[in-house]
Amino acid sequence: MRRSVERVGYGSESAFSTAFKRELGVSPLHYRRQARGLVAASSGGPSPAPGLSDL
Protein backbone atom coordinates (compact mmCIF):
# COMPACT_ATOMS: atom_id res chain seq x y z
CA MET A 1 0.00 0.00 0.00
CA ARG A 2 2.95 2.30 0.55
CA ARG A 3 3.39 3.00 -3.18
CA SER A 4 -0.31 3.81 -3.56
CA VAL A 5 -0.15 6.15 -0.57
CA GLU A 6 2.83 7.98 -2.02
CA ARG A 7 1.23 8.19 -5.48
CA VAL A 8 -1.84 9.97 -4.14
CA GLY A 9 0.18 12.35 -1.98
CA TYR A 10 -0.39 11.20 1.60
CA GLY A 11 2.52 11.49 4.00
CA SER A 12 1.80 8.23 5.81
CA GLU A 13 -0.22 5.04 5.48
CA SER A 14 -2.07 5.99 8.65
CA ALA A 15 -3.23 9.32 7.19
CA PHE A 16 -4.37 7.60 4.01
CA SER A 17 -6.20 4.86 5.92
CA THR A 18 -8.02 7.42 8.07
CA ALA A 19 -9.10 9.45 5.04
CA PHE A 20 -10.10 6.31 3.13
CA LYS A 21 -12.29 5.08 5.97
CA ARG A 22 -13.83 8.52 6.46
CA GLU A 23 -14.80 8.73 2.78
CA LEU A 24 -15.79 5.13 2.05
CA GLY A 25 -16.88 3.88 5.46
CA VAL A 26 -14.52 0.90 5.55
CA SER A 27 -10.78 0.42 5.99
CA PRO A 28 -8.60 -0.14 2.92
CA LEU A 29 -8.03 -3.74 4.07
CA HIS A 30 -11.75 -4.44 4.35
CA TYR A 31 -12.34 -2.80 0.97
CA ARG A 32 -9.64 -4.92 -0.66
CA ARG A 33 -10.97 -8.12 0.90
CA GLN A 34 -14.48 -7.25 -0.24
CA ALA A 35 -13.22 -6.60 -3.77
CA ARG A 36 -11.56 -10.01 -3.81
CA GLY A 37 -14.70 -11.70 -2.56
CA LEU A 38 -13.22 -12.61 0.82
CA VAL A 39 -15.83 -10.55 2.73
CA ALA A 40 -19.55 -10.49 2.02
CA ALA A 41 -20.64 -7.23 0.40
CA SER A 42 -23.42 -6.91 2.99
CA SER A 43 -20.88 -6.57 5.80
CA GLY A 44 -20.82 -2.81 5.42
CA GLY A 45 -19.33 -0.19 3.19
CA PRO A 46 -19.65 0.48 -0.50
CA SER A 47 -19.18 -1.94 -3.35
CA PRO A 48 -15.61 -1.89 -4.67
CA ALA A 49 -15.00 0.16 -7.78
CA PRO A 50 -13.19 -1.53 -10.66
CA GLY A 51 -9.45 -1.04 -10.50
CA LEU A 52 -9.24 -0.13 -6.81
CA SER A 53 -8.83 -3.66 -5.52
CA ASP A 54 -5.04 -3.37 -5.66
CA LEU A 55 -4.81 -0.57 -3.09
Backbone as JSON, one array per atom type, in Angstrom:
{
  "sequence": "MRRSVERVGYGSESAFSTAFKRELGVSPLHYRRQARGLVAASSGGPSPAPGLSDL",
  "N": [[0.82, -1.18, 0.0], [2.07, 1.13, 0.44], [3.25, 2.33, -1.88], [0.97, 3.14, -3.27], [-0.07, 4.99, -1.47], [1.92, 6.97, -1.5], [1.74, 7.72, -4.19], [-0.72, 9.04, -4.31], [-0.28, 11.18, -2.7], [-0.28, 11.23, 0.14], [1.22, 11.58, 3.35], [1.65, 9.5, 5.07], [0.84, 6.03, 5.69], [-1.05, 5.72, 7.64], [-2.43, 8.19, 7.67], [-3.58, 8.09, 5.13], [-5.19, 5.79, 5.4], [-7.01, 6.62, 7.38], [-8.32, 8.74, 6.06], [-9.39, 7.33, 3.89], [-11.16, 5.54, 5.16], [-12.9, 7.4, 6.31], [-14.09, 8.53, 4.04], [-15.12, 6.32, 2.56], [-16.2, 4.58, 4.38], [-15.22, 2.15, 5.2], [-12.24, 0.31, 6.1], [-9.13, 0.36, 4.19], [-8.13, -2.28, 4.02], [-10.41, -3.89, 4.52], [-11.96, -3.1, 2.35], [-10.39, -4.0, 0.2], [-10.43, -6.78, 0.7], [-13.15, -7.23, 0.36], [-13.43, -6.59, -2.32], [-12.04, -8.67, -3.44], [-13.68, -10.72, -2.89], [-13.56, -11.94, -0.44], [-14.9, -11.08, 1.73], [-18.24, -10.71, 2.63], [-20.37, -8.63, 0.7], [-22.44, -7.43, 2.03], [-21.52, -6.8, 4.5], [-21.03, -4.24, 5.21], [-20.15, -0.92, 4.15], [-19.23, 0.44, 0.89], [-19.69, -0.92, -2.45], [-16.9, -2.31, -4.11], [-15.04, -0.35, -6.41], [-14.19, -0.85, -9.84], [-10.79, -1.59, -10.47], [-9.72, -0.57, -8.12], [-9.08, -2.5, -6.37], [-6.47, -3.18, -5.91], [-5.31, -1.56, -4.04]],
  "CA": [[0.0, 0.0, 0.0], [2.95, 2.3, 0.55], [3.39, 3.0, -3.18], [-0.31, 3.81, -3.56], [-0.15, 6.15, -0.57], [2.83, 7.98, -2.02], [1.23, 8.19, -5.48], [-1.84, 9.97, -4.14], [0.18, 12.35, -1.98], [-0.39, 11.2, 1.6], [2.52, 11.49, 4.0], [1.8, 8.23, 5.81], [-0.22, 5.04, 5.48], [-2.07, 5.99, 8.65], [-3.23, 9.32, 7.19], [-4.37, 7.6, 4.01], [-6.2, 4.86, 5.92], [-8.02, 7.42, 8.07], [-9.1, 9.45, 5.04], [-10.1, 6.31, 3.13], [-12.29, 5.08, 5.97], [-13.83, 8.52, 6.46], [-14.8, 8.73, 2.78], [-15.79, 5.13, 2.05], [-16.88, 3.88, 5.46], [-14.52, 0.9, 5.55], [-10.78, 0.42, 5.99], [-8.6, -0.14, 2.92], [-8.03, -3.74, 4.07], [-11.75, -4.44, 4.35], [-12.34, -2.8, 0.97], [-9.64, -4.92, -0.66], [-10.97, -8.12, 0.9], [-14.48, -7.25, -0.24], [-13.22, -6.6, -3.77], [-11.56, -10.01, -3.81], [-14.7, -11.7, -2.56], [-13.22, -12.61, 0.82], [-15.83, -10.55, 2.73], [-19.55, -10.49, 2.02], [-20.64, -7.23, 0.4], [-23.42, -6.91, 2.99], [-20.88, -6.57, 5.8], [-20.82, -2.81, 5.42], [-19.33, -0.19, 3.19], [-19.65, 0.48, -0.5], [-19.18, -1.94, -3.35], [-15.61, -1.89, -4.67], [-15.0, 0.16, -7.78], [-13.19, -1.53, -10.66], [-9.45, -1.04, -10.5], [-9.24, -0.13, -6.81], [-8.83, -3.66, -5.52], [-5.04, -3.37, -5.66], [-4.81, -0.57, -3.09]],
  "C": [[0.87, 1.25, 0.0], [3.09, 3.05, -0.77], [2.12, 3.75, -3.55], [-0.45, 5.08, -2.74], [0.72, 7.29, -1.1], [2.32, 8.57, -3.33], [0.11, 9.21, -5.33], [-1.51, 11.12, -3.21], [0.02, 12.37, -0.48], [0.99, 10.97, 2.2], [2.74, 10.2, 4.76], [0.64, 7.32, 5.47], [-1.38, 5.29, 6.45], [-3.0, 7.12, 8.2], [-4.13, 8.88, 6.04], [-5.5, 6.7, 4.5], [-7.34, 5.6, 6.61], [-8.91, 8.13, 7.06], [-9.96, 8.48, 4.22], [-11.34, 5.85, 3.89], [-13.34, 6.18, 6.16], [-14.68, 8.68, 5.21], [-15.63, 7.53, 2.35], [-16.48, 4.3, 3.13], [-16.27, 2.56, 5.87], [-13.02, 1.13, 5.41], [-10.32, -0.06, 4.62], [-8.5, -1.67, 2.89], [-9.39, -4.39, 3.85], [-12.22, -4.26, 2.91], [-11.67, -3.78, 0.01], [-10.16, -6.34, -0.53], [-12.34, -8.27, 0.26], [-14.35, -7.34, -1.76], [-12.78, -7.97, -4.26], [-12.55, -11.1, -3.46], [-14.45, -12.44, -1.27], [-14.13, -12.17, 1.95], [-17.14, -10.32, 2.02], [-19.8, -9.0, 1.84], [-21.6, -6.62, 1.42], [-22.81, -6.6, 4.35], [-20.54, -5.11, 6.05], [-19.95, -2.19, 4.36], [-19.83, -0.33, 1.78], [-19.13, -0.71, -1.29], [-17.89, -1.44, -3.94], [-15.76, -1.4, -6.1], [-13.95, -0.61, -8.56], [-11.84, -0.83, -10.61], [-8.9, -0.6, -9.15], [-8.89, -1.29, -5.9], [-7.36, -3.88, -5.21], [-4.46, -2.33, -4.73], [-4.19, -1.2, -1.92]]
}
